[in-house]
Amino acid sequence: MKAIRFFILLFLSFLLNGSCRINWQEALIYYIPYGYIGSLLIVYDQKNGQAKEYEDGRRVYRFDQNGILLTQFPIDKPGVRSQNEIFYIKDNEKIAVRQLSNSECSTIQSSENYKKSKTEIFFVNSLEGGRISTSKTEGYFIHFIGNYYPYKKLNINDICLDNLILIEDCSDTTKLSVSGQCEYILRKCTYQEILEAKNKCISSK
């Protein structure tokens, strides 16, 4: 009996010690104008962007009518995140939207998933992104909200976005990558320039 207890305690200790080394990202709440369908663009670490806001310990991301959010939040470092909460906002009413997992996205045309996705509104997380580096706070990410047809027609040109939102910084040669490329930093874009970049680089096929 003592041996069993010992191994149980050893196993629990292993789990606890392992979980302490996990890099947990902050949980998120997305608020999106009711009826908006299409790509969602977040640009992080914007000095004049939307102020940091928390709700029940979660970061709050509020998109405008163009599906854009310029936020003062820094981009998260890679890690494990709790399940996001996504809502349409209609006259101060919150309407929950389901987030598709990576596996559901890859099998969206199969059987029941396909039938449901024809009419069901869903959210897809992080389709493309421009993370400056794991040590920086700047970057952008593209998400999607809508149903099957606009999702399958979505065409994201990440090179186009990088060229319009990011710029190579060669001021410090110690930042050069193995291939000799300079590190990227965010351009100082206005909201109108971000909107034009979104419209130019993200389209329906």
N, C-alpha and C positions, 0 to 999 in steps of 0.2 A: 504493500500500500504506500509506504514511504517513497519507494522508487517511482511509483506512478505520479505521486505529488511532485517529486523532484523534476521529472520530465515535463510535467504540465507547467510548472513555474519557469523552467528553462525555456520552454516554447513561448510563453507569454513575454518573457524578458526579451527574447529574440525579436518578437513582433514589435514591441514597444521601442526598442533600440533602432530597428529598421525604419519605423515610421517617423522617428525624430530626424532622420537624414533625408526625408522626402521634402522637396521644394514645393510647398503648396502655394498655388496662386490664389489671389483674392477671388471670391465668388462675385458674380455679376448679375445685374438686372438691366435688361434692355427695354426701353420705352420707345415705341415707334408709332408715328401718326396712323390712325385707323385708315385702312384702305390702301396704304402705300404698298406697292409691289415692285420688287427689283433689288438691285445691289445696295448695300449699306457700306459707307466708307467712314472709318474712324482714323483720324490723324492725331497722334499723341504728343504730349509735352508742348502744347501750344500756350505761350505766355498769356495771350489774350483770348484763349478758348474758354469753353464752358467750365465753370468752377467745379472743383472736386465735390462730389456729393455721395453720401452713404445712406443706405436704408437697410435696417436690420443687419448691419455688418457687411453689406454687399456694396460694391461699387455700382453707382447708377449711371447708365449711359442713355442720354436722351437725344434722339435723332430729330432733325428738322424735316420739313416737308419735301426736301430734296434727297433725303436719305443720307445726310452728312452730319458728322459730329466732329468738331474740333475741340479737343478736351485738354485740360491742364494735367490730367492723370498721366504718369509715365507709362510706357509700355511694360507689360509684365515680362519677367525673365521666364525662360522655359521651365515648365513644371507641371504638376498635377492640379487640376482645378475641380472644384465641386460643380454640380449640375447648375447650369445657368437658368435664369428665369427670364422669359421673353413675353412681352405684353404689347398688344395694340392698345392705344389710348383713344377712347371715343367719349367726348364730353365728360372727362374725368373718370370714366369707367375703364377698368382694366380688363382686357380680354386676353386670356392666356393663349399662347401659340406654342405648339410642340416643336422641339428641336430634334432634327434628325441626327442620328449617330452616323459615323463614317460608314459603318456596315450597311445601314439603311440607305444611305446615299448611293452606294455602289450597287445596290439591288433594287433601285427605285422602280425599274421597269418590270420587276417580277411580280406576278400574281396579285396578292392583296395589296402590297405596297403600291403598285402601279395604279390599281383601281382607286385607292384612297387618295393618292397624291394628285389625281386629276382635278379634284375639287378642294381637297384639304389645304389650308394654308399652313406652311411649315417654315422653320428657320434653319439655315445651314451656316455653321460657324467656320470662320477663317478659311475662305476659299483661296485667297492669295494674301501675301503680305510683304512688306518691306521693312524688316527689322534691321536697324543699323548695325547692332552687334549685341551680344548677350550682356555687355557691360554698360550699354547706353540706354537712355530712357526714351529715345525718339523712335518713330516708326509709324507705319500705318497697316491697317488690315481691312480686307473686304469680306463682308458677310452677305447673306441673301435672305429675303423673306418673300414668300409667294407660293404658288402651286407648281405642278409638274411642268406645264408648257413653258412659262417664262424661265424656269430653272434650266430646262434642257436647251433653251435657245441662248442662254447667257454666254457671252464671250468676253473673257477678261484678258487684256493684253498687259501683262505685268511689266514688260520691258517699257512699254509706252508710259505706264504710271511711274515707274522708276525715273524715267527721263524727265518727267514733268514735276515730280514731287521731291525727288532726291537729287543730290549733286555730289560729285566726287571731291573729296577734300585731300589735297596733296600737301597741305601745309606742314605736316609732321611726317617725315619719312619713316619714323619708327612704326607708323600705323600700316605700312605697306603689307599686303598679304603675301603669301608664298609666291603667288603668281605675279606679284609686283603691282597689283591694282591698289588704288587709293581707297581709303575708307569713305563710305557714303555718309552724308549728313542731310538733314532736311533743308530744303530751300525755305526762304521766308516768303511763303505764298500767301496771297490774300484769299479770302473766302471765294471770291469770284474765280480766281485761278484754280482753286481746288475743285470747284463745281465744273469748270471747263475741262479739267483733266479727267474727272469722273465721266462726263458725257462723251469725251473723245475716246477714252481707252476701254470703256465698258459698254458693250452693246449687245443687242439680240441678233443672232445669226439670221 
